[in-house]
Amino acid sequence: MVGGPTQRSKTKEKILSTALALLNNEGEPNISSVDIAAVMEISPGNLYYHYKGKDVIIEELFADFEDEFRQVLGAPVNKALAIEDNWIFLYIIFEEIFDFRFFYFNLTALLERIPTLRPKFSRLLALMQRTFEGLFTNLEQGGYLVFRPDEKRILAERLTAHFTYWLSYTQLRGYEGQVPNATPKSLIHEGVYAALTQIIPYWGENSEPYAELLKEFKDEQAG
């Protein structure tokens, strides 16, 4: 979904939604501002009047992503999640990332080319890690998880890395468009399941509901 924190004209919204679809589906390196203008059937000059090149469009799209992602990460802070809601929360995070997947598929190159994005993305990663730590604290207090000193932080950091690089990993494995029956839903589902399994070593004495949750999730994935 495109719609950032500031008011935009309909033309700007159309440029951003068109650009997002092209960047996601064709890959950021393969799309230019001229391509975006051509799909919209406007002149490159008209597009340039609204956005001075593709990198400016990407910065604006990242602002949308950042705004939406912060709202998603705020969910367990605003209200503690029930045990059955944990996988849904992780799924929503992956869905948000998938909606702006062009950025993650070309992360290093984009951060080098548009350095203003680096500190913003770094802050998002820090926020994700803190969110996971808070989530684990709630589960720990409920007896679902048990941590030794510093394990909670390490697990939160590991899951943050998992979410950041999962799509690139699946691309390297040849999923996108090459593996039979590989759909966006299946890629996200497998990513969530892989995240949930990383929590298994920390199960506590009340972990039976979590184990059942994981089994149900795996059965759903197989189905």
Backbone bond lengths (Angstrom), bond angles and torsions (degrees), N, CA, C in turn:
res aa  C-N    CA-C-N  psi(-1)  N-CA   C-N-CA  omega(-1)  CA-C   N-CA-C  phi
1 M - - - 1.466 - - 1.512 109.12 -
2 V 1.344 116.09 130.09 1.452 120.71 177.36 1.507 108.75 -104.65
3 G 1.294 117.76 131.76 1.450 122.47 179.75 1.498 109.19 163.83
4 G 1.309 116.65 85.82 1.447 122.22 -171.75 1.504 113.43 -79.02
5 P 1.338 114.76 -172.14 1.451 119.70 -175.08 1.516 114.14 -73.58
6 T 1.348 118.15 -11.48 1.449 120.03 -178.75 1.520 110.17 -110.28
7 Q 1.332 116.24 156.20 1.452 122.08 179.07 1.519 109.72 -74.01
8 R 1.332 116.39 133.37 1.460 120.84 -179.51 1.516 109.80 -126.98
9 S 1.335 114.74 158.19 1.451 119.72 174.31 1.522 109.40 -74.49
10 K 1.324 116.36 163.82 1.465 120.59 178.48 1.526 111.15 -62.66
11 T 1.337 116.01 -35.12 1.463 119.34 179.39 1.519 111.04 -65.41
12 K 1.325 116.83 -43.37 1.457 120.05 178.25 1.525 111.32 -63.56
13 E 1.324 116.53 -41.63 1.464 120.02 177.69 1.523 110.29 -61.43
14 K 1.330 117.00 -40.77 1.458 121.01 -179.95 1.527 110.67 -66.34
15 I 1.318 116.58 -40.31 1.474 120.44 177.45 1.524 109.84 -60.67
16 L 1.316 116.65 -46.05 1.464 120.58 -177.14 1.530 112.05 -67.07
17 S 1.321 117.38 -42.77 1.465 119.55 -179.62 1.522 110.72 -67.73
18 T 1.334 117.46 -37.27 1.467 121.13 177.27 1.520 110.29 -67.04
19 A 1.328 116.06 -44.55 1.463 120.67 -179.85 1.521 110.75 -62.71
20 L 1.327 117.40 -42.65 1.461 120.90 -178.69 1.524 110.69 -61.29
21 A 1.319 116.61 -44.19 1.466 120.03 179.66 1.528 110.90 -63.59
22 L 1.313 117.36 -43.93 1.458 120.78 -179.57 1.523 112.02 -66.40
23 L 1.318 116.64 -45.99 1.464 120.79 -179.31 1.521 111.04 -62.88
24 N 1.333 116.79 -39.99 1.461 120.64 179.57 1.526 111.71 -68.27
25 N 1.317 116.42 -43.59 1.461 120.42 -171.66 1.520 113.65 -85.61
26 E 1.321 116.95 -30.32 1.465 120.30 -176.32 1.524 113.16 -105.71
27 G 1.313 117.16 -17.27 1.458 120.96 -177.23 1.511 111.26 94.80
28 E 1.317 116.10 133.07 1.474 120.64 -175.21 1.526 113.57 -54.94
29 P 1.353 120.62 -43.52 1.464 119.00 -178.04 1.531 113.90 -64.64
30 N 1.342 116.54 -19.25 1.461 120.60 -174.57 1.522 113.58 -93.64
31 I 1.318 117.43 -1.56 1.463 121.34 -175.59 1.525 110.88 -118.72
32 S 1.321 115.51 133.33 1.467 121.50 176.12 1.524 109.03 -115.41
33 S 1.306 115.79 170.54 1.464 119.45 176.79 1.529 110.97 -64.70
34 V 1.327 116.24 -29.04 1.467 120.28 176.90 1.530 109.98 -65.51
35 D 1.330 116.71 -39.18 1.468 120.60 177.24 1.525 111.04 -62.43
36 I 1.307 116.03 -42.06 1.468 120.30 179.54 1.521 110.21 -63.00
37 A 1.326 116.55 -44.18 1.464 121.10 178.64 1.525 110.65 -62.63
38 A 1.334 116.85 -39.90 1.466 120.70 -177.74 1.530 110.68 -64.74
39 V 1.313 117.33 -43.14 1.457 120.54 179.29 1.521 110.68 -64.66
40 M 1.316 116.31 -35.52 1.470 120.35 179.03 1.521 112.64 -79.62
41 E 1.346 115.63 -10.79 1.464 122.23 -177.07 1.524 111.48 60.39
42 I 1.341 114.26 44.26 1.461 120.90 171.51 1.522 107.72 -126.01
43 S 1.310 117.34 165.87 1.455 120.16 -179.68 1.530 110.04 -77.04
44 P 1.341 117.28 152.21 1.471 119.29 174.83 1.520 112.04 -56.96
45 G 1.332 116.51 -33.11 1.462 120.39 178.64 1.518 111.89 -65.24
46 N 1.325 115.41 -38.66 1.464 119.72 177.98 1.517 110.19 -64.07
47 L 1.326 116.88 -44.00 1.457 120.00 178.09 1.524 110.36 -63.29
48 Y 1.329 116.03 -41.47 1.464 120.69 -177.96 1.528 111.02 -64.84
49 Y 1.312 116.58 -28.52 1.467 120.64 177.48 1.531 109.99 -61.15
50 H 1.336 116.85 -36.13 1.462 121.41 -177.97 1.527 112.01 -88.97
51 Y 1.338 116.21 -40.84 1.471 121.28 -179.35 1.524 108.99 -138.28
52 K 1.325 115.75 124.37 1.463 120.97 -174.44 1.531 112.20 -80.24
53 G 1.320 116.34 59.41 1.453 120.31 176.14 1.522 113.67 110.43
54 K 1.325 115.62 167.50 1.465 121.59 -175.35 1.521 112.31 -63.46
55 D 1.322 118.21 -39.01 1.468 119.90 -176.86 1.524 111.88 -63.59
56 V 1.319 116.64 -33.90 1.466 120.00 176.91 1.524 110.06 -67.37
57 I 1.320 115.71 -38.36 1.466 120.17 176.35 1.528 109.75 -62.84
58 I 1.325 116.76 -43.57 1.462 120.85 179.72 1.530 110.71 -62.62
59 E 1.321 116.85 -40.58 1.467 119.78 177.43 1.526 110.91 -60.62
60 E 1.339 115.83 -40.16 1.457 120.03 -179.99 1.527 110.75 -68.79
61 L 1.318 116.42 -39.67 1.461 119.97 176.89 1.522 110.92 -64.41
62 F 1.319 116.37 -38.58 1.462 118.81 177.87 1.524 110.88 -64.34
63 A 1.329 117.00 -36.00 1.469 119.92 177.14 1.524 110.37 -60.99
64 D 1.338 116.62 -39.40 1.463 120.52 176.30 1.528 110.45 -63.81
65 F 1.324 115.10 -47.20 1.457 120.09 -179.77 1.528 110.63 -59.94
66 E 1.315 116.57 -45.83 1.463 120.40 -178.57 1.518 110.93 -60.62
67 D 1.319 116.56 -43.37 1.459 120.70 -179.25 1.535 110.72 -62.73
68 E 1.335 116.90 -46.24 1.462 120.79 -179.36 1.525 111.60 -69.04
69 F 1.330 116.63 -39.07 1.457 120.87 -176.98 1.519 111.16 -67.25
70 R 1.328 116.79 -38.66 1.460 119.91 177.44 1.528 111.09 -63.56
71 Q 1.322 116.71 -36.44 1.459 119.84 177.26 1.527 110.85 -65.40
72 V 1.333 116.50 -41.78 1.467 120.81 178.68 1.522 110.47 -62.90
73 L 1.332 116.64 -47.32 1.462 120.43 -177.11 1.528 112.09 -67.47
74 G 1.321 116.76 -19.61 1.459 120.14 179.85 1.521 113.70 -79.18
75 A 1.351 117.49 -9.72 1.468 120.67 -174.54 1.528 113.12 -57.70
76 P 1.357 119.37 -53.87 1.475 118.48 -178.52 1.516 113.34 -72.99
77 V 1.320 117.74 -12.88 1.462 120.56 176.22 1.523 109.58 -79.35
78 N 1.330 115.32 -41.34 1.457 120.31 -179.28 1.527 112.60 -72.45
79 K 1.346 115.63 -30.33 1.462 120.28 -179.73 1.516 108.73 -154.20
80 A 1.325 118.01 124.66 1.461 121.31 -179.85 1.528 110.42 -59.41
81 L 1.335 116.58 136.00 1.453 121.24 -176.97 1.527 110.72 -82.90
82 A 1.327 116.13 140.21 1.454 120.57 170.10 1.522 108.40 -69.73
83 I 1.324 117.50 157.99 1.453 121.23 -174.53 1.526 111.24 -56.57
84 E 1.344 117.62 -39.57 1.463 120.09 -177.75 1.524 112.65 -72.86
85 D 1.326 116.55 -12.63 1.467 120.08 -179.49 1.523 112.70 -88.24
86 N 1.329 117.14 -7.28 1.462 119.00 -175.55 1.511 112.70 -64.04
87 W 1.343 117.29 -45.18 1.457 118.91 -179.04 1.520 110.62 -68.51
88 I 1.344 117.07 -32.49 1.464 120.25 177.88 1.523 109.63 -64.48
89 F 1.335 116.09 -41.40 1.467 120.47 178.79 1.525 110.78 -61.82
90 L 1.343 116.78 -45.14 1.460 120.14 178.68 1.523 110.71 -64.35
91 Y 1.313 116.90 -37.81 1.462 121.63 179.05 1.529 110.35 -62.27
92 I 1.329 115.86 -43.33 1.471 120.04 -179.36 1.528 110.54 -63.88
93 I 1.336 116.75 -38.64 1.465 119.73 176.71 1.523 110.34 -60.08
94 F 1.337 116.23 -47.32 1.459 119.76 -179.94 1.524 111.57 -64.23
95 E 1.324 117.18 -38.02 1.469 120.19 178.34 1.526 110.73 -62.21
96 E 1.330 116.07 -41.56 1.472 119.67 179.39 1.524 110.41 -63.60
97 I 1.327 116.55 -43.09 1.454 120.66 177.47 1.530 110.28 -62.38
98 F 1.324 116.85 -42.06 1.469 120.48 -178.97 1.516 111.47 -64.50
99 D 1.329 117.27 -33.89 1.466 120.77 179.21 1.524 111.88 -63.43
100 F 1.342 117.05 -23.79 1.464 122.04 178.37 1.531 109.52 -123.15
101 R 1.316 115.81 40.15 1.468 121.66 -170.66 1.518 114.64 -64.68
102 F 1.338 118.06 -25.27 1.464 119.42 179.95 1.516 110.96 -56.15
103 F 1.320 115.85 -34.44 1.459 119.96 -178.67 1.525 110.94 -67.25
104 Y 1.315 116.37 -41.84 1.472 121.33 -177.62 1.521 112.05 -74.50
105 F 1.320 117.18 -30.12 1.464 119.91 178.84 1.526 111.87 -71.59
106 N 1.320 116.62 -21.32 1.469 120.31 -177.32 1.523 109.91 -132.30
107 L 1.323 115.85 38.93 1.456 122.50 -168.81 1.522 113.39 -59.18
108 T 1.323 117.44 -54.90 1.464 120.72 -174.59 1.520 111.65 -61.02
109 A 1.324 116.85 -45.78 1.467 121.00 -178.16 1.522 111.12 -63.66
110 L 1.333 117.44 -40.66 1.464 120.27 -178.94 1.520 111.60 -67.98
111 L 1.320 117.21 -39.95 1.464 119.65 179.57 1.524 111.61 -68.25
112 E 1.312 116.57 -29.51 1.463 119.68 176.50 1.529 110.72 -75.68
113 R 1.324 116.51 -37.73 1.466 120.26 -176.94 1.524 112.23 -78.46
114 I 1.343 116.42 -32.69 1.474 121.01 -179.65 1.525 107.17 -121.62
115 P 1.322 117.97 78.23 1.473 121.40 -172.47 1.518 114.56 -61.11
116 T 1.338 118.29 -21.26 1.467 119.41 178.51 1.525 112.23 -64.89
117 L 1.340 116.57 -19.65 1.461 119.96 -179.92 1.532 112.67 -80.36
118 R 1.334 116.25 -22.68 1.464 119.32 -173.58 1.533 112.97 -59.26
119 P 1.339 119.54 -52.07 1.473 118.25 -179.44 1.526 112.60 -65.40
120 K 1.333 117.02 -31.80 1.462 120.13 178.48 1.521 110.55 -66.75
121 F 1.329 115.45 -43.69 1.458 119.32 179.60 1.525 110.49 -68.16
122 S 1.309 116.77 -37.60 1.460 121.04 177.89 1.525 110.73 -60.78
123 R 1.325 116.57 -40.30 1.472 119.85 178.68 1.531 110.96 -66.65
124 L 1.333 116.92 -35.50 1.453 120.01 177.21 1.533 111.08 -65.11
125 L 1.332 115.99 -40.71 1.460 119.78 178.06 1.534 110.58 -63.06
126 A 1.324 116.21 -42.08 1.470 120.22 178.48 1.525 110.60 -62.96
127 L 1.334 116.10 -39.63 1.459 120.22 178.83 1.527 110.64 -66.52
128 M 1.336 117.14 -40.14 1.460 119.90 178.32 1.520 110.72 -62.71
129 Q 1.316 116.48 -42.86 1.463 119.85 179.75 1.530 110.88 -63.06
130 R 1.333 117.17 -43.50 1.469 120.22 178.33 1.528 110.93 -63.10
131 T 1.342 115.72 -38.00 1.465 119.95 178.80 1.512 110.81 -62.38
132 F 1.331 116.79 -44.91 1.460 120.49 178.46 1.531 111.09 -63.26
133 E 1.324 116.75 -41.72 1.466 119.44 178.72 1.524 110.63 -61.06
134 G 1.331 116.83 -41.57 1.464 120.30 177.95 1.522 111.51 -64.88
135 L 1.332 116.06 -39.50 1.457 120.73 177.64 1.525 110.64 -62.47
136 F 1.328 116.33 -43.22 1.471 120.56 179.80 1.530 111.40 -67.05
137 T 1.317 116.29 -34.38 1.466 119.90 177.92 1.526 110.57 -62.47
138 N 1.335 116.43 -43.51 1.466 119.99 178.04 1.527 111.27 -62.38
139 L 1.336 115.98 -42.03 1.463 120.14 179.41 1.533 111.11 -68.29
140 E 1.316 115.77 -34.52 1.461 120.55 177.44 1.521 110.90 -66.20
141 Q 1.310 116.49 -42.47 1.460 120.79 179.86 1.524 111.72 -65.19
142 G 1.339 116.41 -27.42 1.455 120.55 177.64 1.519 113.44 -85.43
143 G 1.323 116.80 -0.74 1.448 120.81 179.69 1.517 114.42 81.98
144 Y 1.338 116.39 7.42 1.458 119.39 179.83 1.529 112.07 -77.76
145 L 1.327 115.97 -33.31 1.459 121.32 -178.07 1.524 109.91 -127.65
146 V 1.333 115.67 153.09 1.462 122.48 176.72 1.526 108.13 -133.20
147 F 1.336 115.50 130.01 1.462 119.95 -178.39 1.521 110.28 -125.25
148 R 1.320 115.31 143.83 1.454 121.03 166.64 1.527 107.25 -89.02
149 P 1.342 117.34 169.49 1.464 119.83 -177.24 1.528 112.44 -52.01
150 D 1.310 115.89 129.93 1.462 126.04 173.98 1.534 113.67 77.18
151 E 1.331 118.95 -7.71 1.466 119.86 -179.50 1.524 111.87 -67.55
152 K 1.325 116.11 -34.54 1.463 119.93 -179.66 1.524 110.98 -62.60
153 R 1.315 115.97 -45.28 1.475 120.09 179.01 1.523 110.81 -63.63
154 I 1.335 116.76 -42.11 1.464 120.71 -178.41 1.525 110.66 -64.77
155 L 1.341 117.16 -42.50 1.462 120.45 178.54 1.524 110.68 -64.66
156 A 1.328 117.20 -41.66 1.465 120.65 178.70 1.523 110.77 -62.20
157 E 1.321 116.19 -40.00 1.463 120.44 178.38 1.523 110.58 -66.91
158 R 1.326 117.02 -39.62 1.461 121.20 -179.41 1.531 110.88 -66.33
159 L 1.324 116.90 -41.10 1.462 119.61 178.28 1.524 111.74 -68.54
160 T 1.324 116.59 -34.61 1.465 119.90 176.14 1.524 110.31 -61.33
161 A 1.331 116.55 -43.19 1.462 120.58 177.19 1.530 110.60 -65.22
162 H 1.325 116.81 -38.86 1.464 121.25 179.52 1.523 110.54 -60.15
163 F 1.317 116.96 -47.35 1.457 120.62 -179.74 1.528 111.44 -66.06
164 T 1.313 116.72 -34.12 1.461 120.63 -176.66 1.526 111.83 -71.58
165 Y 1.316 117.61 -35.52 1.464 120.33 -171.59 1.531 114.13 -114.24
166 W 1.323 118.06 4.52 1.455 119.41 -177.54 1.526 112.47 -60.22
167 L 1.328 117.31 -46.33 1.463 119.99 -177.33 1.523 111.42 -64.56
168 S 1.320 117.39 -40.58 1.462 119.94 176.62 1.518 110.57 -63.19
169 Y 1.318 116.21 -37.98 1.463 121.06 178.96 1.525 110.87 -63.24
170 T 1.330 116.45 -45.44 1.460 119.45 179.83 1.525 110.89 -65.17
171 Q 1.322 116.27 -34.78 1.465 120.06 177.67 1.525 110.40 -64.82
172 L 1.326 116.77 -42.39 1.464 120.69 178.58 1.528 111.28 -65.03
173 R 1.322 116.52 -31.48 1.466 120.65 177.93 1.526 111.51 -76.83
174 G 1.333 116.71 -7.12 1.455 119.93 176.95 1.503 114.85 85.92
175 Y 1.363 116.72 23.73 1.455 119.00 -179.03 1.522 112.36 -68.03
176 E 1.313 115.70 -54.04 1.463 121.70 -168.00 1.524 111.08 -58.04
177 G 1.318 116.51 105.59 1.447 121.19 174.24 1.517 114.52 76.59
178 Q 1.326 118.79 3.89 1.458 120.12 -176.15 1.522 113.14 -122.70
179 V 1.304 117.73 -29.48 1.457 119.86 -179.41 1.524 109.28 -92.06
180 P 1.350 118.95 129.55 1.467 121.17 -179.55 1.520 111.66 -55.59
181 N 1.335 115.20 137.65 1.469 122.85 176.02 1.529 113.71 65.15
182 A 1.333 117.99 13.78 1.462 119.95 177.16 1.525 108.85 -82.42
183 T 1.310 115.68 107.67 1.460 121.82 -179.68 1.517 108.70 -113.13
184 P 1.343 117.15 162.59 1.468 118.48 175.58 1.519 112.41 -52.06
185 K 1.345 116.82 -39.91 1.464 120.12 -179.63 1.523 110.85 -64.11
186 S 1.338 116.79 -42.60 1.460 119.12 -178.36 1.520 111.67 -68.00
187 L 1.346 116.79 -35.89 1.463 120.24 178.12 1.522 110.84 -65.69
188 I 1.325 115.99 -43.19 1.462 120.56 178.96 1.529 109.85 -66.89
189 H 1.330 115.91 -42.75 1.465 120.23 -178.93 1.528 110.42 -60.40
190 E 1.317 116.74 -45.22 1.458 119.74 179.72 1.523 110.81 -65.37
191 G 1.339 116.86 -36.67 1.461 120.14 177.93 1.514 112.19 -63.94
192 V 1.339 117.08 -40.00 1.460 120.95 178.05 1.527 110.07 -67.17
193 Y 1.333 116.23 -43.81 1.463 119.59 179.61 1.530 110.60 -60.90
194 A 1.340 116.55 -42.19 1.466 120.32 178.46 1.528 110.75 -62.13
195 A 1.336 116.52 -35.74 1.470 120.11 177.69 1.524 110.72 -68.05
196 L 1.327 116.06 -44.32 1.468 120.02 -178.94 1.528 111.87 -62.72
197 T 1.329 116.81 -38.28 1.465 119.12 -178.41 1.523 112.20 -67.38
198 Q 1.326 117.58 -23.34 1.461 119.72 178.44 1.530 112.31 -69.72
199 I 1.324 116.00 -14.59 1.460 120.97 -178.56 1.528 111.32 -89.45
200 I 1.343 117.61 -15.46 1.467 122.01 -175.11 1.537 113.34 -52.23
201 P 1.344 120.13 -43.90 1.470 119.00 -177.28 1.526 114.32 -61.82
202 Y 1.334 117.08 -11.09 1.457 119.80 -175.30 1.536 112.10 -109.53
203 W 1.324 117.26 11.96 1.455 120.07 179.14 1.527 111.19 -60.69
204 G 1.346 115.20 139.91 1.452 121.05 179.04 1.514 111.46 -103.35
205 E 1.325 115.88 -165.41 1.461 120.70 -175.37 1.517 112.64 -69.39
206 N 1.321 117.56 -22.26 1.468 121.69 178.97 1.526 111.97 -101.86
207 S 1.326 116.03 29.55 1.464 119.78 -171.41 1.522 114.34 -83.12
208 E 1.341 117.72 -2.85 1.469 119.44 -177.08 1.526 113.20 -55.62
209 P 1.357 119.30 -44.14 1.474 118.31 177.02 1.535 112.12 -61.10
210 Y 1.335 116.65 -35.46 1.459 119.94 179.04 1.525 110.41 -68.47
211 A 1.353 116.39 -39.80 1.461 120.59 178.26 1.527 110.45 -63.93
212 E 1.318 116.84 -40.04 1.461 121.05 178.35 1.524 110.71 -66.41
213 L 1.321 115.40 -39.43 1.463 120.60 176.69 1.523 110.75 -59.29
214 L 1.316 116.29 -44.24 1.458 121.07 -179.11 1.527 110.64 -65.68
215 K 1.339 116.96 -40.30 1.463 120.97 178.93 1.522 110.51 -63.57
216 E 1.326 116.79 -45.70 1.461 120.59 179.44 1.525 110.68 -61.54
217 F 1.312 115.66 -40.18 1.458 120.17 -178.95 1.531 110.25 -66.14
218 K 1.332 116.75 -40.27 1.469 120.68 178.88 1.519 110.44 -66.81
219 D 1.343 116.96 -40.95 1.463 120.81 178.25 1.522 110.62 -62.59
220 E 1.324 116.54 -40.70 1.457 120.65 178.35 1.522 110.49 -64.24
221 Q 1.330 115.92 -40.01 1.455 120.98 179.00 1.528 110.47 -63.35
222 A 1.339 116.59 -42.60 1.459 120.98 -179.92 1.523 111.34 -66.87
223 G 1.340 114.64 -32.61 1.462 118.48 -179.57 1.491 111.91 -75.88
